[in-house]
Amino acid sequence: MSRPLEAYPELEEATTEQRNDYIIVDDGRAIRWESIDADMHISSFYEKSEPDDNNEVAAMFKRCPWLNVSEVARALNINKSLLARYIYGISKPSEQRVAQIREAFHSFAKELQTV
């Protein structure tokens, strides 16, 4: 199984040198990148790896592909890695979090209307 690099923004934004600087931890069940403070558990590869059209967060970003995940996360005051995990179905957001993300999209739309 595989995951797209976009599902791990900290790795996507890392240099090749930083990506290659990892250690195997947790008795071989996880990978750790100290220099970028990132971890990946092997069990995540057994889970669904593609965005699900029934995933409302993924659907929002699919409809608005020009939106930058990092900037949306910043506006929501959440970690961009967490938002990416929501998009790729690695983590499931609460209904309250989905509503917060939806409201952020609505806020962006209102701001764009003033231009």
C-alpha positions in Angstrom: 0.0 0.0 0.0 1.1 3.6 -0.5 0.1 7.1 0.5 0.5 10.2 -1.6 3.2 12.6 -0.3 0.5 15.3 -0.1 -0.9 13.4 2.9 2.2 14.3 4.8 2.9 18.0 4.3 5.9 18.0 6.6 7.5 15.4 4.4 6.4 17.1 1.1 7.9 20.4 2.2 11.1 18.7 3.5 14.3 18.7 1.5 15.6 15.3 0.1 18.3 15.4 2.7 15.7 15.8 5.5 13.5 13.0 4.1 16.5 10.7 3.9 17.4 11.5 7.6 15.0 9.1 9.4 15.2 6.4 12.0 13.0 3.3 12.5 11.4 3.3 16.0 8.8 1.5 18.0 10.3 -1.9 17.3 10.1 -1.4 13.5 6.5 -0.1 13.5 7.2 3.6 12.9 9.5 6.0 11.1 10.8 9.2 12.8 12.2 12.3 11.1 13.8 14.2 14.0 14.9 17.3 11.9 11.3 18.0 10.8 9.6 16.6 13.9 7.5 14.1 11.9 6.4 10.5 12.6 4.7 7.9 10.5 3.3 4.7 11.9 3.3 1.7 9.6 -0.3 0.8 10.5 -1.5 3.9 8.6 -0.6 2.1 5.4 -3.2 -0.5 6.0 -5.9 2.1 6.1 -7.6 3.7 3.2 -5.1 5.9 1.3 -7.1 7.9 -1.3 -9.5 10.8 -0.6 -13.0 9.5 -0.3 -15.7 11.5 -2.2 -18.0 10.9 0.8 -15.4 12.6 3.0 -16.8 16.2 3.2 -13.4 17.7 4.0 -11.9 16.0 0.9 -14.8 17.1 -1.2 -14.4 20.8 -0.1 -10.8 20.8 -1.2 -11.6 18.9 -4.4 -14.1 21.7 -5.3 -11.6 24.4 -4.4 -8.2 23.0 -5.5 -6.6 26.4 -5.5 -6.8 26.6 -1.7 -3.6 26.0 0.1 -3.9 23.4 2.8 -1.3 25.2 4.9 -3.1 28.5 4.7 -6.5 26.9 5.5 -5.0 25.1 8.5 -3.5 28.4 9.7 -6.9 30.1 9.4 -8.4 27.3 11.4 -5.6 27.4 13.9 -4.9 23.7 13.5 -1.8 21.8 12.3 -1.6 21.4 8.6 -0.6 17.7 9.0 -3.9 17.1 10.9 -5.9 18.8 8.1 -4.1 16.7 5.5 -4.9 13.6 7.5 -8.6 14.7 7.4 -8.4 15.2 3.6 -6.9 11.8 3.0 -9.1 10.0 5.4 -6.3 9.0 7.7 -8.0 10.8 10.6 -11.7 11.4 10.9 -12.7 14.9 12.0 -15.6 15.4 14.5 -18.8 16.9 13.2 -17.8 20.1 15.1 -14.5 20.2 13.2 -16.2 19.6 9.8 -18.5 22.5 10.6 -15.5 24.7 11.6 -13.8 23.8 8.2 -17.0 24.5 6.3 -17.4 27.8 8.0 -13.8 28.7 7.1 -14.6 28.0 3.4 -17.7 30.2 3.7 -15.6 32.9 5.3 -13.1 32.7 2.4 -15.9 33.0 -0.1 -17.3 36.1 1.6 -13.9 37.7 1.6 -13.5 37.0 -2.1 -16.8 38.7 -2.8 -15.4 42.0 -1.5 -12.7 42.0 -4.1 
